[in-house]
Amino acid sequence: MSAQIKYKRRKSWNTPGDSHYLTLSTYHKKRYLSDERICKLLAKRINEASKELNFAVLAYVFMPDHVHILVHPHDEICEMEDILKAIKQGPSKSARNKKWTTTNLWESGGGFDSNINNSHARMLAINYIHMNPVRKEMVEYPQEFDWSSSKWYHTDEEGSVKCYHIQEFWS
């Protein structure tokens, strides 16, 4: 009798009109995103994926061992699995090919995905994302952290990932 392994699949709800609060963890919580080269790869890939798969980035932060990103698909029919795959695969392969990592960049699976369907919850998610480096005592103020959309929200200084103000969608 052979043992069978059951793998858990992340359940994703692709509800039209919802934004998605995503958290992606690095492989074994390694601090891969402390490397600016990897952050640049990731930012570039998120920008490409948002054009290819027609979604807006409302907020993001790249912490040393994880990423928080709030996305809003423009299309009624959207597969979050495709968005996650597009964001994760490119930087992971590139970082390994360039010998910046010896493992996958990301933990396997889809990470954390929570649907957000109202403006108040979106604002709470944006605040949580932006305050992450402050809670981890990496900076005193969220806009001081380079790999975050917080600076853009406070100063309109464009960051590495193209973002859209929440007011552009719900005013």
C-alpha positions as CSV (number, residue, x, y, z in Angstrom):
1,M,0.0,0.0,0.0
2,S,1.5,3.3,-1.0
3,A,1.1,6.5,0.9
4,Q,-0.7,9.4,-0.8
5,I,0.1,13.0,-0.2
6,K,-2.7,15.4,-0.2
7,Y,-1.8,18.9,-1.3
8,K,-3.9,21.9,-0.2
9,R,-5.0,24.2,-3.0
10,R,-5.5,27.8,-2.3
11,K,-9.1,28.7,-2.9
12,S,-9.5,31.9,-4.9
13,W,-12.8,33.7,-5.5
14,N,-12.8,35.5,-8.7
15,T,-15.8,37.8,-8.0
16,P,-16.3,40.6,-10.5
17,G,-15.6,44.0,-9.0
18,D,-13.5,42.7,-6.1
19,S,-9.9,43.8,-5.4
20,H,-7.5,41.2,-4.2
21,Y,-5.1,41.6,-1.3
22,L,-2.2,39.2,-2.0
23,T,0.7,38.1,0.2
24,L,3.5,36.1,-1.3
25,S,6.2,34.6,0.9
26,T,9.8,33.9,-0.2
27,Y,11.0,30.3,0.0
28,H,11.5,29.3,3.6
29,K,11.3,33.0,4.5
30,K,14.7,33.7,3.0
31,R,15.4,37.4,2.8
32,Y,15.7,37.4,-1.0
33,L,13.9,40.8,-1.3
34,S,16.8,42.5,0.6
35,D,18.6,42.3,-2.7
36,E,17.7,45.4,-4.8
37,R,18.3,43.5,-8.0
38,I,15.6,41.0,-7.2
39,C,13.2,43.8,-6.2
40,K,13.8,45.5,-9.6
41,L,13.0,42.2,-11.4
42,L,9.8,41.8,-9.4
43,A,8.7,45.4,-10.0
44,K,9.4,45.1,-13.7
45,R,7.4,41.8,-13.8
46,I,4.4,43.3,-11.9
47,N,4.3,46.2,-14.3
48,E,4.4,43.9,-17.3
49,A,1.8,41.5,-15.9
50,S,-0.6,44.4,-15.0
51,K,-0.6,45.4,-18.7
52,E,-0.8,41.8,-20.1
53,L,-3.5,40.7,-17.7
54,N,-5.3,44.0,-17.4
55,F,-5.2,44.7,-13.6
56,A,-4.3,47.8,-11.6
57,V,-2.0,47.8,-8.6
58,L,-3.5,49.9,-5.8
59,A,-0.7,49.4,-3.3
60,Y,2.4,47.3,-2.7
61,V,5.3,46.7,-0.4
62,F,8.3,44.4,-0.9
63,M,9.5,43.3,2.6
64,P,12.7,41.2,2.8
65,D,10.8,37.9,3.0
66,H,7.4,38.6,1.6
67,V,5.3,40.9,-0.6
68,H,1.9,42.5,0.0
69,I,0.1,43.8,-3.1
70,L,-3.4,45.0,-3.6
71,V,-4.6,44.5,-7.2
72,H,-7.9,45.3,-8.9
73,P,-8.7,43.4,-12.1
74,H,-10.3,45.5,-14.8
75,D,-12.0,42.6,-16.6
76,E,-15.2,41.0,-15.3
77,I,-13.7,37.6,-15.8
78,C,-10.3,37.2,-14.2
79,E,-8.3,34.3,-12.9
80,M,-6.2,35.3,-9.9
81,E,-4.2,32.1,-10.5
82,D,-3.0,33.6,-13.8
83,I,-2.0,36.9,-12.1
84,L,-0.1,35.2,-9.4
85,K,1.7,32.9,-11.8
86,A,2.6,35.9,-14.0
87,I,4.0,37.8,-11.0
88,K,5.9,34.9,-9.4
89,Q,7.4,32.9,-12.3
90,G,9.5,35.5,-14.2
91,P,11.5,36.9,-11.3
92,S,12.1,33.5,-9.8
93,K,13.5,32.0,-13.0
94,S,15.6,35.2,-13.7
95,A,17.1,35.3,-10.2
96,R,18.1,31.6,-10.4
97,N,19.5,32.0,-13.9
98,K,21.6,34.9,-12.8
99,K,22.7,32.9,-9.7
100,W,21.3,35.4,-7.3
101,T,19.4,32.5,-5.6
102,T,19.9,28.8,-5.5
103,T,16.2,28.0,-4.9
104,N,12.8,29.1,-6.1
105,L,12.2,32.7,-5.0
106,W,8.7,31.9,-3.7
107,E,7.1,29.4,-1.5
108,S,5.0,27.0,-3.6
109,G,1.3,27.6,-3.9
110,G,-0.7,30.7,-4.4
111,G,0.1,32.6,-1.2
112,F,-2.6,34.5,0.6
113,D,-5.5,36.0,-1.4
114,S,-8.3,37.9,0.2
115,N,-11.2,39.4,-1.7
116,I,-12.0,43.1,-0.9
117,N,-15.3,44.4,-2.1
118,N,-15.7,47.9,-0.5
119,S,-13.8,51.1,-0.3
120,H,-13.4,51.1,3.5
121,A,-11.8,47.6,3.4
122,R,-9.5,48.7,0.5
123,M,-8.3,51.7,2.5
124,L,-7.6,49.4,5.5
125,A,-5.6,47.1,3.3
126,I,-3.6,50.0,1.8
127,N,-2.8,51.3,5.3
128,Y,-1.8,47.8,6.5
129,I,0.5,47.4,3.4
130,H,2.1,50.8,3.8
131,M,2.6,50.4,7.6
132,N,4.4,47.1,7.3
133,P,8.0,48.5,7.2
134,V,7.1,50.7,10.2
135,R,5.7,47.8,12.2
136,K,9.0,45.9,11.5
137,E,11.0,49.0,12.6
138,M,12.7,49.3,9.2
139,V,11.7,53.0,8.9
140,E,10.0,55.6,11.1
141,Y,7.5,56.7,8.5
142,P,6.0,54.5,5.7
143,Q,6.9,56.9,2.9
144,E,10.6,56.5,3.8
145,F,10.6,52.9,2.6
146,D,11.8,52.6,-1.0
147,W,10.0,49.4,-2.1
148,S,6.5,50.6,-1.3
149,S,3.7,52.6,-2.9
150,S,3.5,54.7,0.2
151,K,5.9,57.4,-1.0
152,W,3.8,57.8,-4.1
153,Y,0.6,58.1,-2.1
154,H,2.2,60.8,0.0
155,T,4.2,62.7,-2.6
156,D,3.1,61.6,-6.1
157,E,6.7,60.6,-6.6
158,E,6.4,57.6,-9.0
159,G,7.7,54.4,-7.6
160,S,9.0,51.2,-9.2
161,V,5.5,49.7,-9.7
162,K,2.9,51.7,-11.5
163,C,0.0,52.3,-9.1
164,Y,-3.4,53.9,-9.3
165,H,-5.1,55.9,-6.6
166,I,-8.1,54.3,-5.2
167,Q,-10.1,57.4,-6.0
168,E,-9.6,56.6,-9.7
169,F,-11.9,53.6,-9.3
170,W,-14.3,54.6,-6.5
171,S,-15.2,58.2,-6.0
